[in-house]
Amino acid sequence: MKQEKRYSEMEEIELKQEIAQLREKARKAEQLGIVNEFAVYERRVSMAQAYLMNPDDFKPGKMYELKTDPGQYFKVDYLNGVFAWGYRLNGDGKEEGIPISLLNKGV
């Protein structure tokens, strides 16, 4: 049995290949109407994409628009690896951690 590598251990080319494979699996799951499986693959794509980004591009105390929910903003309290921890504006006020790949840098 082959031990899978963690995203944090992968090189850029390996991450890009993984993302392509996951997108293909997500596309097939969507075509078959398997919503839960599609959602899992989409989350894994977001995670892998986060490892291709620089966490230093995101600053605590700033707000970023969510790519998955235009018009919704996320205020970053702190970063832990490739996760931004904070809360959604107009949300329930609960702290959550999301991959930095879900944040738009340009806001």
C-alpha positions in Angstrom: 0.0 0.0 0.0 1.4 3.4 -1.1 1.6 6.1 1.6 0.1 9.3 0.2 2.1 12.5 0.5 0.7 15.4 2.5 0.1 18.5 0.4 2.7 20.3 2.6 5.3 17.8 1.4 4.6 18.1 -2.3 6.5 20.1 -4.9 4.7 22.7 -7.0 4.4 20.3 -10.0 3.0 17.5 -7.8 0.4 19.9 -6.3 -0.7 21.0 -9.8 -1.0 17.4 -11.0 -3.1 16.6 -7.8 -5.3 19.6 -8.5 -5.9 18.5 -12.1 -6.8 14.9 -11.0 -9.1 16.2 -8.2 -10.9 18.5 -10.7 -11.4 15.6 -13.1 -12.9 13.5 -10.3 -15.1 16.4 -9.2 -16.3 16.8 -12.8 -17.2 13.2 -13.0 -19.0 13.2 -9.6 -21.0 16.3 -10.7 -22.0 14.6 -14.0 -23.2 11.5 -12.0 -25.1 13.8 -9.6 -23.1 12.7 -6.6 -23.2 16.0 -4.7 -21.4 14.9 -1.6 -18.5 13.4 -3.5 -18.3 16.6 -5.6 -18.1 18.8 -2.5 -15.3 16.7 -1.0 -13.2 17.0 -4.2 -13.8 20.7 -4.4 -12.6 21.1 -0.8 -9.5 19.1 -1.5 -8.8 21.3 -4.5 -9.0 24.4 -2.3 -6.6 22.8 0.2 -4.1 21.9 -2.5 -4.3 25.4 -4.0 -3.6 26.9 -0.7 -0.2 25.3 -0.6 0.6 27.0 -3.9 0.1 30.4 -2.3 2.2 32.6 0.0 0.6 33.0 3.5 2.6 36.3 3.9 0.2 37.8 1.3 -2.6 37.8 3.9 -2.5 40.0 6.9 -4.2 39.7 10.3 -6.8 42.4 10.9 -7.6 42.8 7.2 -10.8 41.7 5.4 -10.9 39.6 2.2 -13.7 38.8 -0.1 -14.5 35.1 -0.3 -14.0 33.6 -3.8 -16.8 31.1 -3.2 -19.3 33.7 -2.0 -18.9 37.1 -3.8 -20.0 40.0 -1.6 -19.3 38.0 1.6 -16.2 39.1 3.5 -13.9 37.3 5.9 -11.9 39.1 8.6 -8.6 37.4 9.3 -7.6 37.3 13.0 -4.5 35.2 12.5 -2.8 32.7 10.2 -1.8 29.2 11.0 0.1 27.6 8.0 -2.1 28.0 5.0 -5.3 28.6 7.0 -6.7 32.0 7.8 -8.6 32.0 11.1 -11.3 34.6 11.8 -14.9 35.2 11.1 -17.3 36.1 8.3 -18.8 39.5 8.3 -22.6 39.2 8.7 -22.1 35.6 9.8 -22.8 34.0 13.1 -19.7 35.4 14.7 -18.1 32.0 15.3 -14.4 31.7 14.5 -13.5 29.4 11.6 -10.4 28.4 9.7 -10.5 28.4 5.9 -7.7 27.8 3.3 -6.2 31.0 2.1 -7.0 29.9 -1.5 -10.6 30.9 -0.8 -9.7 34.5 -0.1 -9.4 37.2 -2.8 -6.1 39.1 -2.3 -7.2 42.1 -4.3 -9.7 43.6 -1.8 
